[in-house]
């Protein structure tokens, strides 16, 4: 897998831009290249430090997104690289 630039939560009210290494998809998983990512209420609570007991830092936020599949794991059927998708958080 390749690396990508991501914005990560580090601590309350602290974000950083960092290069992160991609992880190959596991069985039944796909890897997505995000095109659009939204910020939701949970992301704001995390940013303010209100969820540190549940979220380990550093953490890449943004589970409301759309993009394209770039890799599929073993056992994935009906999906292939290049397919446009959206995530149902």
C-alpha positions in Angstrom: 0.0 0.0 0.0 1.1 3.6 -0.5 1.3 6.4 2.0 -1.1 9.4 2.0 -1.4 12.8 3.7 -3.9 12.8 6.5 -5.1 15.2 9.2 -4.9 13.5 12.6 -6.3 14.3 16.0 -3.4 14.5 18.5 -5.0 15.9 21.7 -7.8 18.3 22.7 -7.9 21.1 20.1 -4.7 19.9 18.4 -4.7 18.5 14.8 -1.6 17.7 12.7 -1.0 17.0 9.1 1.1 13.8 8.7 2.0 11.2 6.2 0.4 7.8 7.1 1.1 4.4 5.7 -1.7 2.6 4.0 -2.8 -0.8 5.3 -3.7 -3.6 2.9 -7.3 -4.7 3.1 -8.1 -7.7 5.3 -10.6 -10.4 4.4 -14.0 -8.8 3.5 -12.5 -5.3 3.5 -11.8 -2.6 0.9 -9.5 0.3 0.9 -10.9 3.7 -0.2 -9.4 6.8 -1.6 -11.5 9.6 -0.1 -12.8 12.3 -2.5 -15.0 14.1 0.0 -15.1 13.9 3.9 -17.6 15.5 6.2 -17.2 16.6 9.8 -20.0 15.4 12.1 -20.9 16.1 15.7 -18.8 13.2 17.0 -15.8 14.6 15.2 -16.3 17.9 17.0 -16.6 16.1 20.4 -13.4 14.3 19.7 -11.6 17.5 18.6 -12.6 19.2 21.9 -11.1 16.3 23.8 -14.5 15.0 25.1 -13.9 11.5 23.9 -10.3 10.7 24.8 -11.4 7.7 26.8 -12.8 6.1 23.5 -10.4 7.5 20.9 -6.7 6.8 20.9 -4.4 9.4 19.5 -3.2 10.0 16.9 -6.5 9.2 15.1 -7.6 10.1 11.6 -11.2 11.4 11.8 -13.9 11.6 9.1 -16.1 8.5 8.9 -18.7 10.4 6.7 -17.1 10.2 3.3 -17.3 9.3 -0.4 -14.6 8.1 -2.7 -13.3 5.3 -4.9 -12.2 1.8 -4.0 -8.5 1.3 -4.6 -8.0 -2.3 -3.3 -10.2 -5.2 -2.3 -9.5 -7.9 0.2 -10.0 -11.6 0.0 -13.6 -12.7 -0.2 -15.0 -9.3 -1.4 -17.6 -9.9 -4.1 -19.4 -7.3 -6.2 -16.8 -4.6 -5.7 -13.7 -3.7 -7.6 -11.0 -1.0 -7.7 -12.4 2.2 -9.3 -16.0 1.7 -8.0 -17.4 4.9 -6.6 -18.8 4.4 -3.0 -20.1 6.3 0.0 -19.7 5.1 3.6 -22.7 4.4 5.8 -21.2 5.3 9.3 
